Amino acid sequence: TPLYSSAASDVYKRQKEYILTAIVTVLTRGMPILVMPLLTNGLSIDNYGLFAIYIVVINLFTPIIVGNLPAGILREGIQYNHRGFKLLHIVSVYCLLLAFLSVISWFIFDFNSIYLFLFLLIASAAHQECIVTYFRANYRDYSFLFLSVFRASSLVIPAILVTLQILDLKGLIGYYCLGYLATSVIFT
């Protein structure tokens, strides 16, 4: 019967989504741990400790900035697409505005560029969480996969450059920030 085959294909589609989401989440969330040997080889203990603190700050403030909205939309399901996606769009624009204001304030107040990179990383990570939510809610699995690969490579490439002694901590954070910003621009 057509109803059964439609239900079976929907179950298969959801299973594929769950497996892909699990693999991609391990890849993106576990990337700082996977590149740890590269970073510990190229950075001093103090600089690696600072980098670890920066990663914790980014992961702590990203859900605060977006109000953990993407998780709520995915958990509850989007019953009203127009409201949920409009809210995601507003938060996404807010994150990009926050990044822009960070750059402007850096030019005006001339504070340490590490803080600028940190603000930009938090804003672009929050922006990407909104994009990821949109991709996952619309079953755009391959877009979600490509976004996650770009996010992961934004740390892997600078970590390799740190191991080769081409970058220091400031360069690592700067190129990590550049990778995240490029990913936000590409997938917007």
C-alpha atoms as an extended CHARMM CRD file, in Angstrom:
* protein
*
       188  EXT
         1         1  THR       CA              0.0000000000        0.0000000000        0.0000000000  PROA      1               0.0000000000
         2         2  PRO       CA              1.2450000000        3.5400000000       -0.6660000000  PROA      2               0.0000000000
         3         3  LEU       CA              0.7180000000        4.5950000000        2.9540000000  PROA      3               0.0000000000
         4         4  TYR       CA              3.0640000000        1.8890000000        4.2460000000  PROA      4               0.0000000000
         5         5  SER       CA              5.8260000000        2.6540000000        1.7660000000  PROA      5               0.0000000000
         6         6  SER       CA              5.6190000000        6.3570000000        2.5980000000  PROA      6               0.0000000000
         7         7  ALA       CA              5.8910000000        5.6340000000        6.3130000000  PROA      7               0.0000000000
         8         8  ALA       CA              8.8090000000        3.2590000000        5.7430000000  PROA      8               0.0000000000
         9         9  SER       CA             10.6930000000        5.8090000000        3.6780000000  PROA      9               0.0000000000
        10        10  ASP       CA             10.0490000000        8.4510000000        6.3520000000  PROA      10              0.0000000000
        11        11  VAL       CA             11.4960000000        6.1390000000        9.0210000000  PROA      11              0.0000000000
        12        12  TYR       CA             14.5300000000        5.4750000000        6.8220000000  PROA      12              0.0000000000
        13        13  LYS       CA             14.9760000000        9.2010000000        6.2490000000  PROA      13              0.0000000000
        14        14  ARG       CA             14.8490000000        9.9040000000        9.9870000000  PROA      14              0.0000000000
        15        15  GLN       CA             17.3130000000        7.0960000000       10.7670000000  PROA      15              0.0000000000
        16        16  LYS       CA             19.7150000000        8.4750000000        8.1710000000  PROA      16              0.0000000000
        17        17  GLU       CA             19.3330000000       11.9390000000        9.6980000000  PROA      17              0.0000000000
        18        18  TYR       CA             20.0270000000       10.6850000000       13.2390000000  PROA      18              0.0000000000
        19        19  ILE       CA             23.1450000000        8.7850000000       12.1580000000  PROA      19              0.0000000000
        20        20  LEU       CA             24.4720000000       11.7180000000       10.1430000000  PROA      20              0.0000000000
        21        21  THR       CA             23.7060000000       14.1360000000       12.9920000000  PROA      21              0.0000000000
        22        22  ALA       CA             25.5320000000       11.9280000000       15.4850000000  PROA      22              0.0000000000
        23        23  ILE       CA             28.6250000000       11.6270000000       13.2820000000  PROA      23              0.0000000000
        24        24  VAL       CA             28.7240000000       15.3290000000       12.4920000000  PROA      24              0.0000000000
        25        25  THR       CA             28.1640000000       16.3260000000       16.1260000000  PROA      25              0.0000000000
        26        26  VAL       CA             31.0540000000       14.1340000000       17.2500000000  PROA      26              0.0000000000
        27        27  LEU       CA             33.1900000000       15.6560000000       14.5090000000  PROA      27              0.0000000000
        28        28  THR       CA             32.4460000000       19.2940000000       15.3510000000  PROA      28              0.0000000000
        29        29  ARG       CA             32.1730000000       19.0910000000       19.1370000000  PROA      29              0.0000000000
        30        30  GLY       CA             35.1230000000       16.7370000000       19.4740000000  PROA      30              0.0000000000
        31        31  MET       CA             37.4500000000       18.6610000000       17.1940000000  PROA      31              0.0000000000
        32        32  PRO       CA             39.3060000000       20.4620000000       20.0240000000  PROA      32              0.0000000000
        33        33  ILE       CA             40.0650000000       17.0640000000       21.5410000000  PROA      33              0.0000000000
        34        34  LEU       CA             41.0580000000       15.5430000000       18.2010000000  PROA      34              0.0000000000
        35        35  VAL       CA             43.5490000000       18.3410000000       17.4720000000  PROA      35              0.0000000000
        36        36  MET       CA             44.9420000000       18.3100000000       21.0150000000  PROA      36              0.0000000000
        37        37  PRO       CA             48.1390000000       16.4430000000       20.0150000000  PROA      37              0.0000000000
        38        38  LEU       CA             48.8210000000       19.0390000000       17.3240000000  PROA      38              0.0000000000
        39        39  LEU       CA             48.1780000000       21.9470000000       19.6530000000  PROA      39              0.0000000000
        40        40  THR       CA             50.1460000000       20.5820000000       22.6040000000  PROA      40              0.0000000000
        41        41  ASN       CA             53.0730000000       19.9650000000       20.2770000000  PROA      41              0.0000000000
        42        42  GLY       CA             53.0520000000       23.5340000000       18.9500000000  PROA      42              0.0000000000
        43        43  LEU       CA             51.9000000000       25.6190000000       21.9430000000  PROA      43              0.0000000000
        44        44  SER       CA             53.3540000000       26.0920000000       25.4000000000  PROA      44              0.0000000000
        45        45  ILE       CA             51.3640000000       24.7760000000       28.3470000000  PROA      45              0.0000000000
        46        46  ASP       CA             50.2510000000       28.3030000000       29.2490000000  PROA      46              0.0000000000
        47        47  ASN       CA             49.1140000000       29.0980000000       25.7050000000  PROA      47              0.0000000000
        48        48  TYR       CA             47.2770000000       25.7780000000       25.3890000000  PROA      48              0.0000000000
        49        49  GLY       CA             45.5310000000       26.5080000000       28.6960000000  PROA      49              0.0000000000
        50        50  LEU       CA             44.4470000000       29.9220000000       27.3840000000  PROA      50              0.0000000000
        51        51  PHE       CA             43.1870000000       28.3330000000       24.1800000000  PROA      51              0.0000000000
        52        52  ALA       CA             41.2040000000       25.7640000000       26.1910000000  PROA      52              0.0000000000
        53        53  ILE       CA             39.6570000000       28.5810000000       28.2370000000  PROA      53              0.0000000000
        54        54  TYR       CA             38.7100000000       30.4010000000       25.0190000000  PROA      54              0.0000000000
        55        55  ILE       CA             36.9900000000       27.2630000000       23.7120000000  PROA      55              0.0000000000
        56        56  VAL       CA             35.0640000000       26.9050000000       26.9880000000  PROA      56              0.0000000000
        57        57  VAL       CA             34.0060000000       30.5750000000       26.8690000000  PROA      57              0.0000000000
        58        58  ILE       CA             32.8430000000       30.2250000000       23.2560000000  PROA      58              0.0000000000
        59        59  ASN       CA             30.8360000000       27.0860000000       24.0600000000  PROA      59              0.0000000000
        60        60  LEU       CA             29.3780000000       28.7250000000       27.1790000000  PROA      60              0.0000000000
        61        61  PHE       CA             28.2970000000       32.0240000000       25.6390000000  PROA      61              0.0000000000
        62        62  THR       CA             26.9970000000       30.7570000000       22.2950000000  PROA      62              0.0000000000
        63        63  PRO       CA             23.7390000000       29.3350000000       23.7270000000  PROA      63              0.0000000000
        64        64  ILE       CA             23.3670000000       32.4010000000       25.9550000000  PROA      64              0.0000000000
        65        65  ILE       CA             23.5430000000       34.7860000000       22.9880000000  PROA      65              0.0000000000
        66        66  VAL       CA             20.9340000000       32.8990000000       20.9710000000  PROA      66              0.0000000000
        67        67  GLY       CA             18.8330000000       32.1810000000       24.0560000000  PROA      67              0.0000000000
        68        68  ASN       CA             19.2510000000       28.4670000000       23.3030000000  PROA      68              0.0000000000
        69        69  LEU       CA             16.5360000000       29.0610000000       20.7160000000  PROA      69              0.0000000000
        70        70  PRO       CA             17.7850000000       26.4930000000       18.1600000000  PROA      70              0.0000000000
        71        71  ALA       CA             17.6440000000       23.6570000000       20.6930000000  PROA      71              0.0000000000
        72        72  GLY       CA             14.1100000000       24.5910000000       21.6910000000  PROA      72              0.0000000000
        73        73  ILE       CA             12.9130000000       24.7190000000       18.0970000000  PROA      73              0.0000000000
        74        74  LEU       CA             14.4220000000       21.3150000000       17.3190000000  PROA      74              0.0000000000
        75        75  ARG       CA             13.2100000000       19.7370000000       20.5640000000  PROA      75              0.0000000000
        76        76  GLU       CA              9.6370000000       20.9430000000       20.3530000000  PROA      76              0.0000000000
        77        77  GLY       CA              9.4010000000       20.5970000000       16.6100000000  PROA      77              0.0000000000
        78        78  ILE       CA              8.4120000000       23.3750000000       14.3340000000  PROA      78              0.0000000000
        79        79  GLN       CA              4.6580000000       23.2800000000       14.2520000000  PROA      79              0.0000000000
        80        80  TYR       CA              4.4590000000       26.8490000000       13.0520000000  PROA      80              0.0000000000
        81        81  ASN       CA              7.2260000000       27.1080000000       10.4510000000  PROA      81              0.0000000000
        82        82  HSD       CA              6.6950000000       30.7600000000        9.7000000000  PROA      82              0.0000000000
        83        83  ARG       CA              7.1240000000       31.7930000000       13.3480000000  PROA      83              0.0000000000
        84        84  GLY       CA             10.0260000000       29.4990000000       14.1650000000  PROA      84              0.0000000000
        85        85  PHE       CA             12.0740000000       30.3110000000       11.0830000000  PROA      85              0.0000000000
        86        86  LYS       CA             11.2990000000       34.0230000000       11.3440000000  PROA      86              0.0000000000
        87        87  LEU       CA             12.5990000000       33.9800000000       14.9010000000  PROA      87              0.0000000000
        88        88  LEU       CA             15.7160000000       32.0930000000       13.7820000000  PROA      88              0.0000000000
        89        89  HSD       CA             16.2550000000       34.6780000000       11.0620000000  PROA      89              0.0000000000
        90        90  ILE       CA             15.9720000000       37.5310000000       13.5700000000  PROA      90              0.0000000000
        91        91  VAL       CA             18.4620000000       35.8930000000       15.9320000000  PROA      91              0.0000000000
        92        92  SER       CA             20.7970000000       35.1670000000       13.0090000000  PROA      92              0.0000000000
        93        93  VAL       CA             20.7630000000       38.8270000000       11.9380000000  PROA      93              0.0000000000
        94        94  TYR       CA             21.3050000000       39.8150000000       15.5770000000  PROA      94              0.0000000000
        95        95  CYS       CA             24.4310000000       37.6180000000       15.7240000000  PROA      95              0.0000000000
        96        96  LEU       CA             25.8410000000       39.1420000000       12.5430000000  PROA      96              0.0000000000
        97        97  LEU       CA             25.0970000000       42.6270000000       13.9040000000  PROA      97              0.0000000000
        98        98  LEU       CA             26.8920000000       41.6890000000       17.1180000000  PROA      98              0.0000000000
        99        99  ALA       CA             29.9430000000       40.6340000000       15.0870000000  PROA      99              0.0000000000
       100       100  PHE       CA             29.8710000000       43.8940000000       13.1310000000  PROA      100             0.0000000000
       101       101  LEU       CA             29.5740000000       45.9610000000       16.3320000000  PROA      101             0.0000000000
       102       102  SER       CA             32.5000000000       44.0430000000       17.8280000000  PROA      102             0.0000000000
       103       103  VAL       CA             34.7240000000       45.0940000000       14.9430000000  PROA      103             0.0000000000
       104       104  ILE       CA             33.5370000000       48.7260000000       15.1670000000  PROA      104             0.0000000000
       105       105  SER       CA             34.1490000000       48.8530000000       18.9270000000  PROA      105             0.0000000000
       106       106  TRP       CA             37.6110000000       47.3540000000       18.4200000000  PROA      106             0.0000000000
       107       107  PHE       CA             38.4850000000       50.2090000000       16.0620000000  PROA      107             0.0000000000
       108       108  ILE       CA             37.0740000000       52.8230000000       18.4590000000  PROA      108             0.0000000000
       109       109  PHE       CA             38.4040000000       51.5070000000       21.7910000000  PROA      109             0.0000000000
       110       110  ASP       CA             41.5230000000       49.6700000000       20.5330000000  PROA      110             0.0000000000
       111       111  PHE       CA             41.3400000000       46.7500000000       22.9690000000  PROA      111             0.0000000000
       112       112  ASN       CA             43.3420000000       43.5360000000       22.6440000000  PROA      112             0.0000000000
       113       113  SER       CA             42.6590000000       41.7560000000       19.3590000000  PROA      113             0.0000000000
       114       114  ILE       CA             42.2790000000       38.4130000000       21.1490000000  PROA      114             0.0000000000
       115       115  TYR       CA             39.0610000000       39.7610000000       22.6770000000  PROA      115             0.0000000000
       116       116  LEU       CA             37.8730000000       40.8550000000       19.2520000000  PROA      116             0.0000000000
       117       117  PHE       CA             38.5370000000       37.3600000000       17.9060000000  PROA      117             0.0000000000
       118       118  LEU       CA             36.7050000000       35.8770000000       20.8840000000  PROA      118             0.0000000000
       119       119  PHE       CA             33.6390000000       38.1050000000       20.3440000000  PROA      119             0.0000000000
       120       120  LEU       CA             33.6320000000       37.3060000000       16.6310000000  PROA      120             0.0000000000
       121       121  LEU       CA             33.9340000000       33.5690000000       17.3000000000  PROA      121             0.0000000000
       122       122  ILE       CA             31.0170000000       33.6590000000       19.7330000000  PROA      122             0.0000000000
       123       123  ALA       CA             28.8370000000       35.6860000000       17.3590000000  PROA      123             0.0000000000
       124       124  SER       CA             29.6340000000       33.5370000000       14.3140000000  PROA      124             0.0000000000
       125       125  ALA       CA             29.1770000000       30.3170000000       16.3230000000  PROA      125             0.0000000000
       126       126  ALA       CA             25.7620000000       31.5570000000       17.4430000000  PROA      126             0.0000000000
       127       127  HSD       CA             24.9190000000       32.4960000000       13.8550000000  PROA      127             0.0000000000
       128       128  GLN       CA             25.9300000000       29.0340000000       12.6720000000  PROA      128             0.0000000000
       129       129  GLU       CA             23.7750000000       27.3910000000       15.3240000000  PROA      129             0.0000000000
       130       130  CYS       CA             20.7870000000       29.1480000000       13.7590000000  PROA      130             0.0000000000
       131       131  ILE       CA             21.8350000000       27.9520000000       10.2860000000  PROA      131             0.0000000000
       132       132  VAL       CA             22.3290000000       24.3950000000       11.5590000000  PROA      132             0.0000000000
       133       133  THR       CA             18.8670000000       24.4400000000       13.1160000000  PROA      133             0.0000000000
       134       134  TYR       CA             17.3450000000       25.5340000000        9.8310000000  PROA      134             0.0000000000
       135       135  PHE       CA             19.1900000000       22.7750000000        7.9290000000  PROA      135             0.0000000000
       136       136  ARG       CA             18.2580000000       20.0730000000       10.4240000000  PROA      136             0.0000000000
       137       137  ALA       CA             14.6030000000       21.1320000000       10.6600000000  PROA      137             0.0000000000
       138       138  ASN       CA             14.2610000000       21.0300000000        6.8610000000  PROA      138             0.0000000000
       139       139  TYR       CA             16.1380000000       17.7150000000        6.4950000000  PROA      139             0.0000000000
       140       140  ARG       CA             18.9230000000       19.3250000000        4.4880000000  PROA      140             0.0000000000
       141       141  ASP       CA             21.4040000000       16.6980000000        5.6250000000  PROA      141             0.0000000000
       142       142  TYR       CA             24.1630000000       17.4110000000        3.1380000000  PROA      142             0.0000000000
       143       143  SER       CA             24.0980000000       21.1490000000        3.7850000000  PROA      143             0.0000000000
       144       144  PHE       CA             24.3910000000       20.3290000000        7.4880000000  PROA      144             0.0000000000
       145       145  LEU       CA             27.3060000000       17.9930000000        6.7280000000  PROA      145             0.0000000000
       146       146  PHE       CA             29.1700000000       20.5640000000        4.6120000000  PROA      146             0.0000000000
       147       147  LEU       CA             28.6600000000       23.2890000000        7.2070000000  PROA      147             0.0000000000
       148       148  SER       CA             30.0410000000       21.0240000000        9.9010000000  PROA      148             0.0000000000
       149       149  VAL       CA             33.0580000000       20.0480000000        7.8050000000  PROA      149             0.0000000000
       150       150  PHE       CA             33.8130000000       23.7350000000        7.2170000000  PROA      150             0.0000000000
       151       151  ARG       CA             33.4930000000       24.3790000000       10.9560000000  PROA      151             0.0000000000
       152       152  ALA       CA             35.8370000000       21.5260000000       11.7760000000  PROA      152             0.0000000000
       153       153  SER       CA             38.4150000000       22.5830000000        9.1900000000  PROA      153             0.0000000000
       154       154  SER       CA             38.4730000000       26.0810000000       10.6470000000  PROA      154             0.0000000000
       155       155  LEU       CA             40.3070000000       24.5680000000       13.6380000000  PROA      155             0.0000000000
       156       156  VAL       CA             42.2630000000       21.7810000000       11.9490000000  PROA      156             0.0000000000
       157       157  ILE       CA             44.1210000000       23.9950000000        9.4660000000  PROA      157             0.0000000000
       158       158  PRO       CA             45.3400000000       26.5200000000       12.0940000000  PROA      158             0.0000000000
       159       159  ALA       CA             46.2920000000       23.6230000000       14.4110000000  PROA      159             0.0000000000
       160       160  ILE       CA             48.5200000000       22.1830000000       11.6870000000  PROA      160             0.0000000000
       161       161  LEU       CA             50.0830000000       25.6310000000       11.1980000000  PROA      161             0.0000000000
       162       162  VAL       CA             50.7310000000       25.8460000000       14.9660000000  PROA      162             0.0000000000
       163       163  THR       CA             52.4470000000       22.4580000000       14.8780000000  PROA      163             0.0000000000
       164       164  LEU       CA             54.6630000000       23.6730000000       12.0340000000  PROA      164             0.0000000000
       165       165  GLN       CA             55.5300000000       26.7090000000       14.2250000000  PROA      165             0.0000000000
       166       166  ILE       CA             54.0220000000       29.1120000000       11.6660000000  PROA      166             0.0000000000
       167       167  LEU       CA             51.3550000000       30.4430000000       14.0560000000  PROA      167             0.0000000000
       168       168  ASP       CA             51.3280000000       31.3100000000       17.7400000000  PROA      168             0.0000000000
       169       169  LEU       CA             48.2860000000       31.5340000000       20.0400000000  PROA      169             0.0000000000
       170       170  LYS       CA             47.1170000000       34.8480000000       18.6040000000  PROA      170             0.0000000000
       171       171  GLY       CA             47.4460000000       33.5100000000       15.0490000000  PROA      171             0.0000000000
       172       172  LEU       CA             45.6110000000       30.3130000000       16.0280000000  PROA      172             0.0000000000
       173       173  ILE       CA             42.6730000000       32.2600000000       17.4430000000  PROA      173             0.0000000000
       174       174  GLY       CA             42.7430000000       34.6880000000       14.5050000000  PROA      174             0.0000000000
       175       175  TYR       CA             42.6690000000       31.9890000000       11.8270000000  PROA      175             0.0000000000
       176       176  TYR       CA             40.0760000000       30.0100000000       13.7890000000  PROA      176             0.0000000000
       177       177  CYS       CA             37.9480000000       33.1760000000       13.8450000000  PROA      177             0.0000000000
       178       178  LEU       CA             38.5430000000       33.7540000000       10.1290000000  PROA      178             0.0000000000
       179       179  GLY       CA             37.4310000000       30.1830000000        9.3590000000  PROA      179             0.0000000000
       180       180  TYR       CA             34.2540000000       30.5970000000       11.3780000000  PROA      180             0.0000000000
       181       181  LEU       CA             33.4460000000       33.9380000000        9.7710000000  PROA      181             0.0000000000
       182       182  ALA       CA             34.0650000000       32.5100000000        6.2940000000  PROA      182             0.0000000000
       183       183  THR       CA             31.7820000000       29.5800000000        7.1160000000  PROA      183             0.0000000000
       184       184  SER       CA             29.0540000000       31.9780000000        8.2720000000  PROA      184             0.0000000000
       185       185  VAL       CA             29.3530000000       34.0090000000        5.0840000000  PROA      185             0.0000000000
       186       186  ILE       CA             29.3790000000       30.9480000000        2.7950000000  PROA      186             0.0000000000
       187       187  PHE       CA             26.2880000000       29.3480000000        4.3260000000  PROA      187             0.0000000000
       188       188  THR       CA             24.2130000000       32.4920000000        4.8960000000  PROA      188             0.0000000000
